[in-house]
Amino acid sequence: MSNPAESYESYMVPTLFAPWASHLVQSANPQPGERVLDLACGTGIVARYVAPWLGAKGAVTGLDLNPHMLAVARAAAERQGLAVEWREGRAEQLPFPDGSFDLVLCQFALMFFADRPTALAEIHRVLKNGGRLWLNVWQGLDRHAFYQTLHNVIQQRLGMSALQDIFALGEADRLRTLLAGAGFERVEIEPVSLTARFPDPAGFLAGEIDLDTAAIPSMQGLDDQARQAIIAAISEDMKAPLREVTQDDHVVIQFHAYVAHAG
Ligand SMILES: C[S@@+](CC[C@H](N)C(=O)[O-])C[C@H]1O[C@@H](n2cnc3c(N)ncnc32)[C@H](O)[C@@H]1O
């Protein structure tokens, strides 16, 4: 069976997360000598992009709660000859003293935090005076037609879908209120769109269905045969919508995010 963290790194990072990481790091404009935290780093693409900006006196730490993601992150950074400190931990209880970082980067993760106000207050605490936070979140499902359709199909078949959580922070005002509530005074939010191209449309759809149904309780209670039957039914329902976003044997989807920075 494939390791989900390795599939994430080999399929989702080059197609989707690396271009956004490049955009986020360039926007944050890290300076040589700065101390940077990549919060909820996953397989560490943001940490790996930011490391070369910091020079010998700077330092980057990647933190995530998933040890499997961290193992892939560590191996990838070693292969690239990058010095990154990797830490297992939770955003809601950061294992760092007050004022540890000049810059916190957090890519497509705030929506997953169980306690967002506490996590943002923790980010504020570990930033130095004058330090800055740069993060991105997806805009809502209403801006992502393919995922809205997938969400509707999964919901019809299973009663709920995880896509709601992935696109949960799609309102700029809500994001602004969350950041202000955590003590950030200067908050700027801008919409950004990037187009992703995914090879292997059938594999793309299978991966999305797996990701968006795996944690659903009604799915977990099923035996393998029943689970496969539901996945086949969802795939069938998604045939036409998948065709609509397929060009030259690639799935081509425009993604819309809010990039927020605060200090
Ligand atoms: C969509 S991935 C993004 C990973 C990475 N930032 C990237 O751009 O590839 C979301 C990550 O958030 C992590 N995560 C979710 N909740 C967390 C929490 N409370 N504390 C730390 N990490 C968390 C997950 O383990 C996962 O690796």
PDBQT file of the ligand as one rigid body, heavy atoms in Angstrom, charges set to zero:
ROOT
HETATM    1  C1  LIG A 301      -2.706  20.486   3.391  1.00  0.00    +0.000 C 
HETATM    2  S1  LIG A 301      -1.368  20.075   4.435  1.00  0.00    +0.000 S 
HETATM    3  C2  LIG A 301      -0.269  21.453   4.069  1.00  0.00    +0.000 C 
HETATM    4  C3  LIG A 301       1.153  21.080   4.361  1.00  0.00    +0.000 C 
HETATM    5  C4  LIG A 301       2.201  22.091   3.918  1.00  0.00    +0.000 C 
HETATM    6  N1  LIG A 301       2.039  23.370   4.599  1.00  0.00    +0.000 N 
HETATM    7  C5  LIG A 301       2.218  22.262   2.421  1.00  0.00    +0.000 C 
HETATM    8  O1  LIG A 301       2.008  23.376   1.940  1.00  0.00    +0.000 OA
HETATM    9  O2  LIG A 301       2.448  21.271   1.713  1.00  0.00    +0.000 OA
HETATM   10  C6  LIG A 301      -1.927  20.468   6.068  1.00  0.00    +0.000 C 
HETATM   11  C7  LIG A 301      -0.951  20.041   7.174  1.00  0.00    +0.000 C 
HETATM   12  O3  LIG A 301      -1.420  20.547   8.428  1.00  0.00    +0.000 OA
HETATM   13  C8  LIG A 301      -1.028  19.631   9.434  1.00  0.00    +0.000 C 
HETATM   14  N2  LIG A 301      -1.824  19.936  10.639  1.00  0.00    +0.000 N 
HETATM   15  C9  LIG A 301      -3.166  19.858  10.767  1.00  0.00    +0.000 A 
HETATM   16  N3  LIG A 301      -3.530  20.261  12.009  1.00  0.00    +0.000 NA
HETATM   17  C10 LIG A 301      -2.394  20.614  12.667  1.00  0.00    +0.000 A 
HETATM   18  C11 LIG A 301      -2.115  21.127  13.959  1.00  0.00    +0.000 A 
HETATM   19  N4  LIG A 301      -3.107  21.346  14.826  1.00  0.00    +0.000 N 
HETATM   20  N5  LIG A 301      -0.848  21.372  14.305  1.00  0.00    +0.000 NA
HETATM   21  C12 LIG A 301       0.167  21.139  13.423  1.00  0.00    +0.000 A 
HETATM   22  N6  LIG A 301      -0.025  20.649  12.166  1.00  0.00    +0.000 NA
HETATM   23  C13 LIG A 301      -1.295  20.403  11.801  1.00  0.00    +0.000 A 
HETATM   24  C14 LIG A 301      -1.309  18.287   8.801  1.00  0.00    +0.000 C 
HETATM   25  O4  LIG A 301      -0.628  17.246   9.466  1.00  0.00    +0.000 OA
HETATM   26  C15 LIG A 301      -0.818  18.525   7.358  1.00  0.00    +0.000 C 
HETATM   27  O5  LIG A 301       0.531  18.144   7.212  1.00  0.00    +0.000 OA
ENDROOT
TORSDOF 0
